Amino acid sequence: MGSNYTAQMKQNFKVEIDKIDYGNFISVTGLGATADITDDIGGMDKNARKIPGKVKYETLTLTRNSDPSDKVLKEWWKTVEAGTPEKKAVSIVFYDRSGSKEISRRNLFECVPCGWDMSDLNSQEAGAITESLSLVYERADWG
């Protein structure tokens, strides 16, 4: 860490779906990944070596305040319900503390919805209705 290190603010992000900015997302969860580990016990060395194998990505969940006029997530989910899931690219773009300069992005490829959810409705409570779309994806990189 250099002397200029400034913590990145977790609210400074945006979501792009097929390169279109959808700035109304309020949370993104599941950006993690793990690799299967196997023991390599070959050769003359008596010690096993740990070898990373296949990478498994977590299920990504995008949540936003529901906008009845914007049907992008619902239409994408409908492709799954119809049995013809549409694959898209999703990018999570990270911004500096001021929220004006892009500092990195996580690009997710071959994304397919695996769940859609809407917040509970209750006439006794105030608050925005949210919708969430869960996605699985085949590969990712840092851009």
C-alpha positions in Angstrom: 0.0 0.0 0.0 1.4 3.4 -1.0 1.2 6.5 1.1 -1.5 7.9 -1.2 -4.0 5.0 -0.3 -7.6 6.1 0.1 -10.3 3.6 0.9 -12.7 3.0 -1.9 -16.3 4.0 -0.9 -18.7 1.1 -1.4 -21.6 3.3 -2.6 -19.5 4.6 -5.6 -20.4 2.0 -8.3 -22.7 1.5 -11.2 -23.9 -1.5 -13.2 -23.7 -1.8 -16.9 -25.7 -4.5 -18.8 -24.4 -5.1 -22.3 -22.6 -1.7 -22.0 -25.7 0.2 -21.1 -25.5 2.2 -17.8 -28.2 1.3 -15.3 -27.3 3.7 -12.5 -30.2 2.9 -10.2 -28.8 -0.2 -8.5 -28.6 0.1 -4.8 -26.6 -3.1 -4.0 -24.5 -5.7 -5.6 -23.7 -8.9 -3.7 -21.8 -12.1 -4.7 -18.8 -10.8 -6.5 -16.6 -13.5 -5.0 -14.9 -16.6 -6.5 -13.1 -19.6 -5.2 -10.8 -22.2 -6.9 -10.9 -25.9 -6.3 -7.6 -27.0 -4.7 -6.0 -30.4 -5.3 -2.9 -32.0 -3.9 -0.1 -32.7 -6.4 2.0 -35.5 -4.9 4.0 -36.3 -8.0 7.8 -36.2 -8.3 10.5 -37.1 -5.8 9.4 -34.5 -3.2 7.5 -36.1 -0.2 5.5 -32.9 0.3 2.2 -32.4 -1.4 1.8 -29.1 -3.4 -1.5 -27.3 -3.4 -2.6 -26.7 -7.0 -5.5 -24.3 -7.8 -8.0 -25.8 -10.3 -11.4 -24.8 -11.6 -12.7 -21.4 -10.6 -16.3 -21.2 -9.2 -18.0 -17.9 -9.1 -20.6 -16.9 -6.5 -24.2 -16.1 -7.6 -24.4 -12.4 -8.2 -27.4 -10.5 -7.0 -28.3 -7.0 -8.3 -30.8 -5.0 -6.4 -32.4 -1.8 -7.4 -35.4 0.4 -6.6 -38.2 -0.9 -8.8 -39.2 1.3 -11.7 -42.4 0.1 -13.3 -41.5 1.8 -16.6 -38.1 0.0 -16.9 -38.7 -3.6 -17.7 -35.1 -4.6 -18.5 -34.7 -7.0 -15.6 -38.1 -8.4 -15.9 -37.7 -9.0 -19.7 -34.4 -10.7 -19.1 -35.9 -12.9 -16.5 -38.8 -13.8 -18.8 -36.2 -15.3 -21.3 -35.5 -17.9 -18.5 -39.1 -18.6 -17.8 -39.7 -19.1 -21.6 -36.8 -21.6 -21.7 -34.6 -19.5 -23.9 -32.2 -17.8 -21.5 -30.5 -14.8 -23.0 -26.8 -14.4 -22.1 -25.5 -10.9 -21.5 -22.3 -9.1 -20.3 -22.5 -7.3 -16.9 -19.9 -4.9 -15.6 -19.7 -3.5 -12.1 -17.9 -0.2 -12.4 -16.1 1.3 -9.4 -15.5 5.0 -8.9 -13.2 7.1 -6.8 -14.4 8.9 -3.7 -15.8 11.8 -5.6 -17.9 9.4 -7.7 -16.7 11.0 -11.0 -13.6 9.0 -12.1 -13.7 5.3 -12.9 -10.9 3.4 -11.1 -11.7 -0.2 -12.0 -14.4 -2.6 -13.2 -15.3 -6.2 -12.8 -16.5 -7.6 -16.1 -18.7 -10.7 -16.0 -19.4 -12.7 -19.2 -22.1 -15.1 -20.3 -24.4 -13.9 -17.5 -27.8 -15.7 -17.2 -30.5 -14.9 -14.7 -31.2 -17.7 -12.1 -33.6 -15.8 -9.9 -35.9 -12.7 -9.7 -37.4 -11.3 -6.6 -39.4 -8.3 -5.5 -39.6 -6.9 -2.0 -42.7 -7.7 0.1 -45.6 -5.3 -0.2 -47.3 -4.0 2.9 -49.8 -1.1 3.0 -48.8 -0.4 6.6 -45.2 0.4 5.7 -43.5 3.2 3.8 -40.5 2.7 1.5 -39.5 1.9 -2.0 -40.3 -1.3 -3.7 -37.1 -3.1 -4.7 -36.4 -5.8 -7.2 -33.5 -8.2 -7.4 -32.0 -10.3 -10.2 -29.7 -13.1 -9.4 -27.2 -14.1 -12.0 -24.7 -16.9 -12.7 -21.8 -16.3 -15.1 -19.1 -18.3 -16.8 -16.1 -16.1 -16.5 -14.9 -12.7 -15.2 -12.0 -10.4 -15.4 -10.8 -7.0 -14.0 -10.9 -4.3 -16.6 
